[in-house]
Amino acid sequence: MQVAIDTRDNNIVYTGSQFGNYYRIDLAKEDYQYITPKHELGEPRLRWNWQSPIHLSIHNQDILYMGSNKFHRSMNRGADFKTLSEDLTQGGKKGDVAYGTLTTIHESPLRFGLLYVGSDDGLVHVSKDGGNSWENISAGLPKDLWVTKVQASQHEEGLAYLTLNGYRWDDFTSYLYVSTDYGKNWQRRGETLPAEPLNVVKEDPIHQNLLYLGTDHGLYVSMDRGLSFMPLGKDLPAAAVHDLVVHPREKELVVATHARSFYVGSVAALQLMDEDLLAKPLHLFACDEVKHRSNWGNTWSRWLEAPEPRLEIPLYLQKARKVKWRLENEAGLVLKKAERELEAGLHYLEDDLSIDNFIAQKLEKAINAERAEAEVEKERTPIEIAKKKNGKYYLPKGTYQLIVGAGAAEESQKLVVD
C-alpha cells in the first residue's frame, strides 16, 4: 500500500491495507488509529482503489490528503476528514473490485494547495486552491488508461509529469507526458522507450532536467526531461519498479520493486552531468575517501572470506573507447595501472587497492625515507606493508593521485586512504 511518514517525527507513519483501510501509527507507542473517511448518510458508498492514494503535505505535515473516488483532506493528521470534491472519475463500473477510483495524489513542493490527482479510468484533475475546486486536465491524453503517477515539479511551479499504464487493456505502450502550464497542454515524452507499461516518474531534487522512470521491466534515466532515456543499473533484476525516492542528503536513489525487494544506488555523479560535462570527451568524478582497515586481507576463519577494500572510480565517456588509468603516490611513483574498453556513458570502475610485492617494497621504502625526516618524533615511526593472509599487499594510509586517460583526454583526482 502507499505510505507517508511525518518527517518531524518519523515514528508517525500513515499506511494500511487494501481498499482504503488506512491507519495513523505511532511506532514509539505502538498506537494504531483508524483514519479512513466515510461517506455521509444517504450518499453512495465511497469507492476505494486496491492501493488507495495518500499524500502528506510537505508544507504542513498535519495535513493529510486521501483519495477514494473523491478527494478528502484532513487538517489534523487524519483525526477527521472533509470531502472537498465531487466524483473525480468517470463514475465507476460494477465488477469484482472497485473501479472508477483515484490512484495518485501529489501536491506541488513549490506552492501549498496546488494539487494533482489521477484515476484508474484515465482522468486527471488539478486544484489550485487546496482541493476546494477542480479542473479536468485530461484533454489530449489517451483515454480510459490507468493513471499510475502524476508528479508536480519541485523546480518550476507549472511543470508536471504523468505516467499512464494500459496493460489491463493489452496496451503495453510506454505513456509518459509532461505539461508546463498546469496540465492545460500535455506533450508526449519517452517515445523511444521499449514497450513497457510505466509505473512511476520522479524528478531529481538537484538536477532539474534529470528524470527517473520505473516500468514493469526495470529502471530508466533521462538527462533531458524525458526526450531520451537510458537504462539504469545493470545489477537490477528485470522486475516491475513501482516507486522511487531520491534522498536529498545522501544523493542516493531508492528503488522499490514488485516482489524483488529494495535497491539503493548513488546518483551523485548523475546530478553533476550538465551540458558542459556531457560535451567533454572524458570526465573523471571525485572518488570517495577510503577508510583504511588493518584487517584487509585477513580472516580468523577458513570458512570466511577475507575483507577487502572497494574503490569505485566514477567516470563519463562521450564515446566508446579504450580507457587507461593509473594510481600514483604524491612523488609520482606508479603503483598500479590498468586499461579497459568501455561503452559511451557513465561507468564505475572497481579496484581493491592491492599492489604487487615489488611496488609494495618501493612504496614502503619511500614512505619510511620521508618519515625519517619528519620534525615530529611520533611521525617518524616506520611503517610496514605486510603480506596479508590472502596473499595480497594493500595501500597504506596516504594521499594518492588517480589519473584516467582516453585518447588525448586525461583527467586526475585525488584519492585519500585514511
PyMOL commands that set and color helices and strands:
alter all, ss='L'
color gray80, all
select helices_A, chain A and resi 167-169+268-271+275-278+357-372+377-380
alter helices_A, ss='H'
color red, helices_A
select strands_A, chain A and resi 4-5+12-17+21-26+31-34+54-56+64-67+71-74+82-83+102-107+115-119+124-127+135-136+146-152+160-165+175-179+187-189+198-203+211-215+219-222+230-231+241-247+252-257+262-266+282-284+311-317+321-329+334-342+345-351+354-355+393-394+398-406+409-417
alter strands_A, ss='S'
color yellow, strands_A
deselect
rebuild
show_as cartoon
